[in-house]
Amino acid sequence: MRPLVLLSVLMILSLSMKAWSLTTGSIKGKVLDENSEGLISATVMAVDINGKTTGQGGATDIDGNYEITAVMPGVYNLKCAFLGYETQLIKGVVVSADKPTFLNFSMKPQQNNALAQDVVVTMTKYKKPLIDKAEYKIDNDVSAREIRNSGGLNVVGVTQTDAGSGTITVNGSRPDEVQYIVNGHRVIGNPNISAQASAKHRVNTFVSGYDMADYDMAHAPDMETKPEPEIKPDVQKDPETDESYKEITDNQFLSTRAAALSTFSIDVDVASYGITRRKISEGMLPPKDAVRIEELVNYFPYQYADPTDSRPFAVHTELADCPWDATHRLLRIGIQGRHISDDRIPAANLVFLVDVSGSMWSEDKLPLVQKALGMLVDKMRPEDRIALVVYAGNAGLVLPSTSGAEKQTIKNAINSLLAGGSTAGGAGIELAYKVAKDNFIKDGNNRVLLCTDGDFNVGINGEGPLTSFIEEKRKTGVFLSVLGFGMGNYKDREMEALADKGNGNYAYIDNEKEAQKNLVTQFSGTLNTIAKDVKIQAVFNPGTVRTYRLIGYENRKLNNQDFSNDKIDAGEIGAGTAVTALYEVVLAQEAAEAAVPLEDSGTDAHVSLSASDLMALRIRYKAPNGDKSQLIEEHVSTTAAALSSTSDDFRFAAAVASFGMELRQSPYRGDFTFEKTKALAKGALGNDKENYRHDFITMVDQVHSIASKTAYK
């Protein structure tokens, strides 16, 4: 009988709850200010006709809405209070059973009330005034970056620190009575707010006593953290778009006294430029982390001279006044890979690995892949071989390794592909490497060419197991290059990591002209590596340079000890490829010689620099099939040219870098604007037979127009 008794009890409880809900009502509505906008955190309380508080009430949400539930039927007075506004009391509010009563409040500002007035406190980073107990609103200048960089800063800590008060109390309330709303949500406890600081950058504080209406809803200071100016991602798209970009924090100026060595891997990827152009052409500003300045700069060919010795590349430097800060110097480092005629390019063993999952159906994905690969097939020679592997749920070999002479056979296989199914990226890569290994050409160009939107969700995935697998496979002499297509669910972060670990390059193809550039015009550089694991180490002279900053390459920085460690992976240079790096330099007032210790070569190894040396430039590289690196070392003079007398390449690279800093809203962009960027670029078009530089100027005009219509200035 016990189950029956329990069931009866449950039924009685259920009926009782239902009966209770049928015998109560609710009151809901909105609290509006003098501009008919919702007031957040206004208090609405129900009181009986004798003025006694019923204990039922609540605060409005971020849009000014409130709701009081489970109100017994009857006649009530409704009281609404908000700091700086006259308390409103509406009498004779009738509440019926199981039926909501709707009631809005229009609040009026209090007149001649010192406590109601906004008190603006100007704060600086080093000197912050204290809060007076009568001051209820603070408009400060604390940036979101400061909150994020503080590490474990919590709600109370940020309020106390940036208000200059050790304890927050309002109208005599206890500290534990102060409640906080972060980005419109009430918080429990005292959580870390570093993550919230990168979102809406707002923290509101208010007191919640036993009866807030009776205490006239006293508010503690609002604290609004103003973020550094920031581009809104996808301003004309759904902000929930499933795209991923690796977070980038701009390199800072470093003191040569504390850090004379600067070490990084070269980067020949150019995908960021294509992604940026695609976003702008669709009428939106790119996400800040999609803008990698070094990839924007390296998108363009420059007129660097080929090496005159046996080395695979030549090194060039140029120093001049910095365009965005005339008191600084800008150093350009250019590396030019040796050009190789098509008939001298080693035979290629290529495996096209094509994503044909359901996400690849749109015109800018699989159909564009087919056109791009068709262009590459036209460049193939009889000694070259091509295989075609696809993946979508399962991986399959569509075309076994076939001679480049059979172009129509290869094209027919490519054009037969259809999109549909889930994405088994890991399984596809495993099969592609196996096919490449089975058809390996000694001293040839053995490479897997992955074409995808990066939406890996089945098989080996993530930056862990998948990149580890690719790192192992590159030891066999098979490299991996990545071509990205499409938008919406684009996975830039994953594809950049795959290409880096696979000793290959990464490009984004957004139209047929870009396919022509990467797979036809720059065919040799895209697919033919002439030097691998190329590292740069700048040894600045503390006697002539006070501070310096590497522009871009945030994802490519290395430990100084890694420079001579041949086990550490770095970037590759293709035939005819140019690589450019920029340093912004602040010179010392007086020049002096110096001996700079080399952290990677032992305790007594050092570089001697004269008073006329800006730096020593050290570069390490390996042959494509080699395991031991070779060293190049050159000294760079402090002699600088006027900006007007520099090469077209110098000024154009500087214009592209300034454009990237403006898009990223870098704190180091100085006084440059889009107009100044355009003017600098227009005066440095040089030999632009492919119109890449003219297209850049068009893009600057487009982004300037977009930016003028948004909050971004």
C-alpha positions in Angstrom: 0.0 0.0 0.0 3.0 2.4 0.5 3.2 3.2 -3.3 -0.4 4.0 -3.3 -0.1 6.3 -0.3 2.9 8.0 -1.8 1.0 8.5 -5.1 -1.9 10.0 -3.2 0.4 12.4 -1.4 2.0 13.5 -4.7 -1.4 14.0 -6.3 -2.6 16.1 -3.3 0.5 18.2 -3.5 0.1 18.7 -7.2 -3.5 19.7 -6.9 -2.6 22.0 -4.0 0.1 23.7 -6.1 -2.3 24.0 -9.0 -5.0 25.4 -6.8 -2.6 27.9 -5.3 -1.5 29.1 -8.8 -5.2 29.5 -9.7 -5.8 31.7 -6.6 -2.9 34.1 -7.1 -2.2 36.8 -9.7 0.8 38.8 -10.9 1.8 42.4 -11.7 4.1 43.1 -14.5 5.2 46.1 -16.6 8.0 48.5 -17.4 9.8 51.4 -15.6 10.7 54.2 -18.0 12.8 57.3 -17.6 12.1 60.8 -18.9 13.2 59.6 -22.4 10.9 56.6 -22.4 13.9 54.3 -22.0 13.9 51.4 -19.6 15.6 51.9 -16.2 17.7 49.0 -15.0 17.6 48.0 -11.3 14.6 50.2 -10.4 12.7 48.8 -7.4 9.0 48.0 -7.6 7.2 46.9 -4.3 3.6 46.0 -3.5 2.2 47.6 -0.3 -1.3 47.2 1.1 -3.8 50.1 1.4 -2.4 50.8 4.9 1.1 51.4 3.5 2.5 48.2 5.0 5.0 46.4 2.8 3.8 43.0 1.7 7.4 41.7 1.1 6.6 41.2 -2.6 8.5 43.0 -5.2 11.7 43.0 -7.3 14.1 45.0 -9.5 13.8 45.7 -13.2 16.0 43.9 -15.7 18.4 45.5 -18.2 15.4 46.6 -20.3 13.4 48.1 -17.4 11.0 45.2 -17.2 9.7 43.9 -13.8 7.3 41.2 -12.7 5.8 40.4 -9.2 4.4 36.9 -9.1 2.2 34.9 -6.6 0.3 38.0 -5.5 -2.9 37.2 -3.6 -6.1 38.8 -5.2 -6.9 42.2 -3.7 -6.3 45.9 -4.0 -2.7 47.2 -3.6 -0.6 50.3 -3.8 2.5 49.9 -6.0 5.6 51.8 -5.1 8.5 52.4 -7.5 11.9 53.9 -6.5 15.1 54.7 -8.3 18.0 56.9 -7.3 17.7 60.4 -8.7 14.0 60.1 -9.5 10.9 60.9 -7.6 9.4 57.9 -5.9 6.1 56.9 -7.6 3.1 55.5 -5.7 0.1 54.2 -7.7 -2.9 53.4 -5.5 -5.8 51.1 -6.1 -4.1 48.5 -8.2 -6.5 45.5 -8.6 -5.0 42.0 -8.7 -7.2 39.2 -9.9 -6.6 35.4 -9.6 -4.6 33.7 -12.4 -4.6 36.9 -14.4 -1.7 39.4 -14.8 -2.1 43.1 -14.1 -0.1 45.3 -16.4 1.2 48.6 -15.0 4.0 50.9 -16.3 5.8 53.7 -14.4 7.0 56.9 -16.0 9.7 58.3 -13.6 10.5 61.9 -13.2 14.0 63.2 -12.3 14.2 64.8 -8.8 14.7 68.5 -8.8 17.5 70.3 -6.8 18.6 67.1 -5.1 22.3 67.0 -4.6 22.3 63.3 -4.1 20.5 62.8 -7.4 23.0 64.6 -9.5 25.6 62.8 -11.5 29.1 63.4 -10.1 31.8 62.8 -12.7 35.1 61.8 -11.3 38.0 62.0 -13.7 40.5 59.1 -13.0 44.0 58.6 -14.2 46.1 55.5 -14.0 48.3 56.8 -11.2 46.1 59.2 -9.2 42.5 58.4 -8.4 40.3 60.5 -6.1 38.2 58.9 -3.4 34.5 58.4 -3.5 32.5 60.8 -1.3 29.5 59.0 0.3 27.2 61.5 -1.4 28.6 60.7 -4.9 26.6 58.0 -6.6 27.9 57.9 -10.2 31.4 57.6 -11.5 32.5 58.1 -15.1 36.1 56.8 -15.2 38.8 56.0 -17.8 39.8 52.5 -16.8 40.3 50.4 -19.9 39.1 46.9 -20.3 42.7 45.9 -21.1 43.8 47.0 -17.6 41.2 44.7 -16.1 42.1 41.8 -18.3 45.9 42.2 -17.7 45.3 42.3 -13.9 44.7 38.6 -13.9 42.4 37.6 -11.1 40.7 40.9 -10.5 37.2 40.4 -9.1 34.0 42.6 -9.0 34.6 44.1 -5.5 38.3 44.5 -6.3 37.7 46.5 -9.5 35.1 48.6 -7.8 37.3 49.4 -4.8 40.5 49.9 -6.8 39.1 52.1 -9.5 36.9 54.1 -7.2 39.7 54.6 -4.8 37.8 53.3 -1.8 38.7 50.4 0.4 35.2 49.5 1.3 31.9 50.2 -0.6 29.0 51.2 1.7 25.9 53.1 0.6 23.6 55.1 2.9 25.1 53.3 5.9 24.5 49.8 4.5 26.8 46.9 5.4 29.4 45.9 2.7 27.7 42.5 2.4 24.5 44.3 1.5 26.0 45.7 -1.7 25.0 43.7 -4.7 26.6 43.9 -8.2 25.3 43.6 -11.7 27.8 42.6 -14.3 26.8 43.2 -17.9 23.1 43.3 -16.8 23.3 40.1 -14.8 23.3 39.9 -11.0 26.3 38.0 -9.7 26.7 35.8 -6.7 29.8 36.0 -4.5 32.8 37.9 -5.8 33.7 36.4 -9.2 36.6 37.3 -11.5 35.6 39.8 -14.2 38.5 39.5 -16.6 36.3 37.7 -19.1 33.4 40.1 -18.8 35.8 43.0 -19.3 36.3 42.0 -22.9 32.5 42.1 -23.6 30.2 45.0 -22.6 32.7 46.5 -20.2 30.1 47.5 -17.7 29.7 46.9 -13.9 26.8 48.4 -12.0 26.6 48.3 -8.2 23.5 48.8 -6.0 22.4 48.2 -2.5 19.8 45.6 -1.7 18.5 46.1 1.8 15.6 44.2 3.5 13.2 46.7 1.9 14.8 48.6 -0.9 11.8 50.7 -1.5 11.8 52.0 2.0 15.5 52.9 1.7 14.6 54.9 -1.5 16.7 52.4 -3.6 20.1 53.9 -2.8 22.6 53.1 -5.5 26.3 52.7 -5.0 28.5 54.0 -7.8 28.1 52.8 -11.3 31.5 51.8 -12.6 31.8 51.7 -16.4 35.0 50.4 -17.8 35.6 52.0 -21.1 37.4 49.6 -23.5 40.2 50.7 -25.8 38.6 51.6 -29.2 37.7 48.4 -30.8 36.3 47.3 -34.2 33.0 45.5 -33.9 33.3 42.1 -35.5 30.9 41.3 -38.4 28.9 44.5 -37.9 26.4 43.5 -40.5 26.4 39.7 -39.6 25.1 37.6 -36.8 27.6 38.0 -34.0 27.0 34.3 -33.1 28.7 33.2 -36.4 30.8 30.1 -35.8 34.2 31.4 -36.8 37.4 31.1 -34.7 40.5 33.2 -34.7 43.4 33.0 -32.4 43.6 35.9 -30.0 46.4 38.4 -30.7 47.8 41.0 -28.3 49.9 43.6 -30.0 53.6 43.4 -29.3 54.8 46.1 -26.9 57.8 48.3 -26.9 60.7 46.6 -25.1 63.7 48.2 -23.4 67.0 47.1 -24.9 68.6 47.3 -21.5 66.2 44.5 -20.3 65.7 42.6 -23.6 68.2 43.3 -26.4 67.3 40.1 -28.2 64.2 39.7 -30.3 63.6 36.2 -31.9 60.8 35.0 -34.1 60.0 32.6 -36.9 59.3 34.0 -40.4 55.8 33.8 -41.8 54.9 33.5 -45.5 51.2 32.9 -44.9 48.9 35.4 -46.4 45.4 34.1 -45.4 44.7 37.1 -43.1 44.8 39.4 -46.1 42.2 37.4 -48.0 39.9 37.1 -45.0 40.2 40.8 -44.3 39.4 41.7 -47.9 36.4 39.3 -48.0 34.9 40.8 -44.9 35.4 44.4 -46.2 34.0 43.5 -49.6 30.8 42.3 -47.9 30.4 45.6 -46.1 31.7 44.7 -42.6 34.8 45.3 -40.5 36.9 42.2 -39.9 37.3 40.7 -36.4 40.3 42.2 -34.8 42.0 38.8 -34.3 41.6 38.0 -38.0 44.0 40.8 -38.8 47.6 39.6 -38.6 49.7 42.5 -39.8 52.7 40.5 -41.0 50.3 38.5 -43.4 48.9 41.7 -44.7 52.4 43.1 -45.4 53.6 39.8 -46.9 50.7 39.5 -49.3 52.4 41.9 -51.7 55.5 41.1 -53.9 58.4 43.5 -53.4 61.4 44.3 -55.6 64.0 42.7 -53.5 67.1 41.4 -55.4 67.8 37.7 -55.6 70.9 36.3 -53.8 74.2 36.7 -55.6 75.9 33.9 -53.7 75.1 30.2 -53.1 72.6 30.9 -50.4 68.9 30.2 -51.1 67.8 33.8 -50.2 69.2 37.3 -49.9 68.8 39.7 -46.9 67.9 43.4 -47.3 67.4 46.2 -44.8 66.2 49.8 -44.9 65.9 52.3 -42.1 63.9 55.6 -42.2 61.6 57.9 -40.3 58.5 56.2 -39.0 55.4 57.5 -40.9 53.0 57.5 -37.8 55.6 58.9 -35.4 58.3 61.1 -36.8 60.4 60.8 -33.6 60.7 57.1 -34.2 62.5 55.0 -36.8 61.0 52.2 -38.9 63.3 49.3 -39.9 62.3 47.0 -42.8 63.9 43.6 -43.1 63.4 41.9 -46.4 64.3 38.3 -47.3 64.1 37.3 -50.9 64.0 33.6 -51.9 65.8 32.7 -55.1 63.6 32.6 -58.2 63.6 29.3 -60.0 62.3 28.8 -63.6 59.5 26.4 -64.0 61.6 23.9 -65.9 64.0 23.7 -62.9 61.4 23.1 -60.3 61.7 19.6 -58.8 59.0 17.1 -59.8 55.9 17.3 -57.6 54.0 14.5 -55.9 50.8 16.3 -54.9 47.7 14.9 -53.1 44.7 17.1 -53.3 42.7 16.6 -50.0 39.3 18.1 -50.5 36.6 18.6 -47.9 33.2 17.6 -49.5 31.2 17.7 -46.3 27.8 19.4 -46.1 29.3 22.7 -45.0 31.1 23.0 -48.4 28.1 23.2 -50.6 28.0 27.0 -51.2 29.4 28.6 -54.3 32.4 30.2 -52.5 33.5 26.8 -51.2 33.5 23.5 -53.2 32.8 25.1 -56.6 35.6 27.6 -56.1 37.9 24.7 -54.9 37.2 23.0 -58.2 38.1 26.1 -60.3 41.2 26.7 -58.2 42.6 23.2 -58.5 41.8 23.2 -62.2 44.1 26.2 -62.6 46.9 24.3 -60.8 46.3 21.2 -63.0 47.0 23.3 -66.0 50.5 24.1 -64.6 51.4 20.4 -64.1 54.1 18.7 -66.2 54.3 15.1 -67.2 56.8 14.3 -64.4 54.4 15.7 -61.8 51.8 13.5 -60.2 48.4 14.3 -58.7 46.1 12.2 -56.5 42.6 13.2 -55.2 41.4 12.2 -51.7 38.0 13.4 -50.3 36.5 13.2 -46.9 32.9 13.6 -45.7 31.9 11.1 -43.0 34.4 8.7 -44.6 37.6 9.3 -46.5 38.0 8.0 -50.0 40.5 7.9 -52.9 38.8 9.4 -55.9 41.8 9.4 -58.1 45.0 7.5 -57.6 48.3 9.2 -58.3 48.2 10.3 -62.0 50.7 11.9 -64.3 50.3 15.6 -64.9 50.1 14.8 -68.6 46.6 13.4 -68.1 45.0 16.8 -67.3 41.5 16.0 -68.5 41.4 12.8 -66.4 42.4 14.8 -63.3 39.9 17.6 -64.0 37.1 15.2 -64.6 37.7 13.7 -61.2 37.8 17.1 -59.5 34.7 18.3 -61.3 32.7 15.2 -60.3 32.9 16.1 -56.6 29.6 16.8 -54.7 29.3 18.2 -51.2 27.3 16.4 -48.5 27.8 14.6 -45.1 29.7 15.3 -42.0 33.4 16.1 -41.9 36.0 13.3 -41.2 39.0 15.6 -41.5 41.3 13.4 -39.5 40.6 10.3 -41.5 41.1 12.2 -44.8 44.5 13.5 -43.7 45.6 10.1 -42.7 44.7 8.7 -46.1 46.2 11.6 -48.0 49.6 11.2 -46.2 49.5 7.5 -47.0 49.0 8.2 -50.7 51.8 10.8 -50.7 54.1 8.3 -49.0 53.3 5.5 -51.4 54.2 7.8 -54.4 57.1 9.6 -52.7 59.5 11.3 -55.1 63.1 11.5 -53.8 64.4 15.2 -53.9 60.9 16.2 -55.2 58.1 18.3 -53.8 56.0 15.9 -51.8 53.0 17.7 -50.5 49.4 17.4 -49.3 47.2 20.3 -50.4 44.2 20.6 -48.1 41.2 22.6 -49.3 38.5 23.2 -46.7 36.6 25.6 -44.6 38.2 24.0 -41.5 35.1 22.6 -40.1 36.7 19.4 -38.7 34.3 17.6 -36.4 35.0 13.8 -36.9 38.2 11.8 -36.6 41.5 13.3 -35.5 40.6 16.9 -34.6 41.7 19.9 -32.5 45.1 21.6 -32.2 46.4 18.7 -30.1 46.2 15.2 -31.7 45.8 16.5 -35.3 48.8 18.9 -35.2 50.9 16.2 -33.4 50.0 13.8 -36.2 51.1 16.4 -38.9 54.3 17.2 -37.0 55.2 13.5 -37.2 54.4 13.2 -40.9 56.5 16.2 -41.9 59.6 14.2 -40.7 58.9 11.9 -43.6 59.5 14.7 -46.1 55.8 15.2 -46.9 54.7 18.8 -46.2 51.2 20.2 -45.8 49.8 23.4 -47.4 46.3 24.7 -46.6 43.8 26.6 -48.8 40.9 28.1 -46.9 37.5 28.7 -48.5 34.2 30.3 -47.5 32.9 32.1 -44.4 30.2 31.5 -41.8 31.7 28.6 -40.0 35.3 29.3 -40.9 38.1 27.9 -38.7 41.1 30.1 -39.3 42.7 29.2 -36.0 42.8 25.5 -36.8 44.0 25.9 -40.4 46.8 28.2 -39.4 48.0 25.7 -36.9 47.9 22.8 -39.4 49.9 24.7 -42.0 52.5 25.8 -39.4 53.0 22.3 -38.1 53.0 20.8 -41.6 55.9 22.9 -43.0 53.6 24.5 -45.5 51.9 27.8 -46.2 48.3 28.9 -45.6 46.3 31.1 -47.9 42.6 32.1 -48.1 40.9 31.9 -51.5 37.9 34.2 -51.8 37.7 34.5 -55.6 39.2 33.3 -58.8 41.8 36.0 -58.9 43.2 34.9 -55.6 43.3 31.3 -56.8 45.2 32.6 -59.9 47.7 34.4 -57.6 48.5 31.5 -55.3 48.3 28.6 -57.7 49.5 30.1 -61.0 51.3 33.4 -60.7 53.1 32.4 -57.5 53.1 28.7 -58.2 56.8 28.1 -57.4 56.7 29.8 -54.1 53.4 28.2 -53.0 54.5 24.6 -53.6 58.3 24.6 -53.8 60.3 25.1 -50.5 63.9 26.2 -50.8 64.6 26.8 -47.1 62.9 25.6 -44.0 62.9 26.4 -40.2 64.0 30.0 -41.0 64.4 32.1 -37.8 65.3 35.7 -37.3 67.1 37.1 -34.2 67.6 40.9 -33.9 70.4 41.8 -31.5 69.7 45.5 -30.7 72.5 47.8 -29.5 71.5 49.1 -26.0 74.0 52.0 -26.7 72.1 53.3 -29.7 68.5 52.0 -29.2 66.4 52.8 -26.2 63.3 50.7 -27.1 61.9 48.8 -30.0 58.7 47.0 -31.1 58.2 44.1 -33.6 55.2 44.9 -35.7 53.1 41.8 -36.1 54.4 38.2 -35.8 52.7 37.9 -32.4 52.0 34.2 -33.1 55.5 33.6 -34.3 57.7 34.7 -31.4 60.3 32.3 -30.1 62.3 32.1 -27.0 65.8 33.4 -27.5 67.2 30.0 -26.6 65.3 28.5 -29.5 67.3 30.3 -32.1 70.2 27.8 -32.3 68.1 24.8 -31.3 67.6 22.9 -34.5 64.8 20.9 -32.9 62.5 23.9 -32.8 60.3 24.3 -35.9 60.0 27.6 -37.8 58.7 28.9 -41.1 59.6 28.0 -44.7 60.6 30.1 -47.7 59.4 29.2 -51.2 61.1 29.8 -54.5 60.8 33.5 -55.4 59.0 34.3 -52.1 59.6 37.6 -50.3 59.3 37.9 -46.5 59.1 41.2 -44.8 59.4 42.2 -41.1 59.1 45.6 -39.6 60.5 47.0 -36.3 59.6 50.4 -34.8 62.7 51.8 -33.0 63.3 54.6 -30.6 66.9 55.7 -30.6 68.9 56.7 -27.5 70.0 60.3 -27.1 73.7 59.4 -27.3 75.3 56.5 -29.2 77.7 54.0 -27.6 79.2 50.6 -28.4 78.0 47.5 -26.6 78.6 43.8 -26.2 75.3 41.9 -26.0 75.3 38.4 -24.6 73.7 35.6 -26.7 71.4 33.6 -24.5 71.4 30.6 -26.9 75.1 30.1 -27.3 76.6 29.8 -23.8 77.5 32.2 -21.0 80.4 34.0 -22.6 79.1 34.2 -26.2 78.2 37.8 -27.3 77.8 40.1 -30.2 80.0 43.2 -30.3 78.3 46.3 -31.7 79.8 49.7 -32.5 78.3 53.1 -31.7 77.1 53.3 -35.4 75.4 49.9 -35.2 71.6 49.8 -34.7 71.6 46.0 -34.4 73.1 42.7 -35.6 70.7 40.7 -37.7 71.1 36.9 -37.3 69.2 34.4 -39.5 69.2 30.6 -39.3 67.8 28.2 -41.9 68.0 24.6 -43.0 68.0 23.1 -46.5 64.6 21.5 -47.4 65.9 18.1 -46.7 68.5 19.1 -44.0 68.6 18.7 -40.3 71.4 21.1 -39.3 70.9 24.9 -39.6 73.2 27.5 -41.1 73.8 31.0 -39.7 73.8 34.4 -41.5 74.8 37.5 -39.6 74.8 41.1 -40.8 75.1 44.4 -39.0 72.6 47.2 -39.6 73.7 50.9 -39.4 71.8 53.7 -37.5 71.9 55.8 -40.6 68.3 56.6 -41.5 66.8 58.1 -44.6 64.0 60.6 -44.8 60.7 58.9 -45.5 60.3 60.8 -48.8 63.6 59.3 -50.1 62.8 55.7 -49.3 62.0 53.0 -51.8 58.4 52.5 -53.0 58.4 49.1 -51.3 59.4 50.6 -48.0 56.6 53.2 -48.0 54.0 50.7 -49.3 54.9 48.1 -46.7 54.6 50.9 -44.0 51.2 51.9 -45.4 49.9 48.3 -45.2 51.2 48.0 -41.6 49.5 51.2 -40.6 46.3 49.9 -42.2 46.5 46.7 -40.1 47.2 48.7 -36.9 44.2 50.9 -37.7 42.0 47.8 -38.3 43.2 46.3 -35.0 42.9 49.7 -33.3 46.4 49.1 -32.0 47.5 51.5 -29.2 50.7 52.0 -31.2 49.2 53.4 -34.4 50.1 56.9 -33.6 48.3 59.7 -35.4 47.7 57.7 -38.6 44.3 57.5 -40.2 42.8 55.8 -43.2 43.3 59.0 -45.2 47.0 59.1 -44.4 47.4 55.4 -45.1 45.8 55.9 -48.5 48.0 58.9 -49.3 51.1 57.0 -48.4 50.2 53.9 -50.4 49.2 56.0 -53.5 52.6 57.5 -53.6 54.3 54.1 -53.5 52.5 52.0 -56.2 55.7 51.2 -58.0 55.6 48.4 -60.6 52.1 47.1 -59.9 51.4 45.0 -63.0 49.0 42.7 -61.2 47.1 45.6 -59.7 47.5 44.2 -56.1 48.5 47.6 -54.7 45.6 49.4 -56.6 43.2 46.9 -55.1 44.6 47.6 -51.7 43.8 51.4 -52.1 40.3 50.4 -53.1 40.0 48.3 -50.0 41.2 51.3 -47.8 38.4 53.4 -49.3 35.8 50.7 -48.6 36.8 50.2 -45.0 36.9 54.0 -44.4 33.3 54.2 -45.7 32.2 51.3 -43.5 34.0 52.7 -40.4 32.3 56.1 -40.9 28.9 54.5 -40.5 29.7 52.6 -37.3 30.8 53.4 -33.8 34.4 52.8 -35.0 36.2 56.1 -35.9 
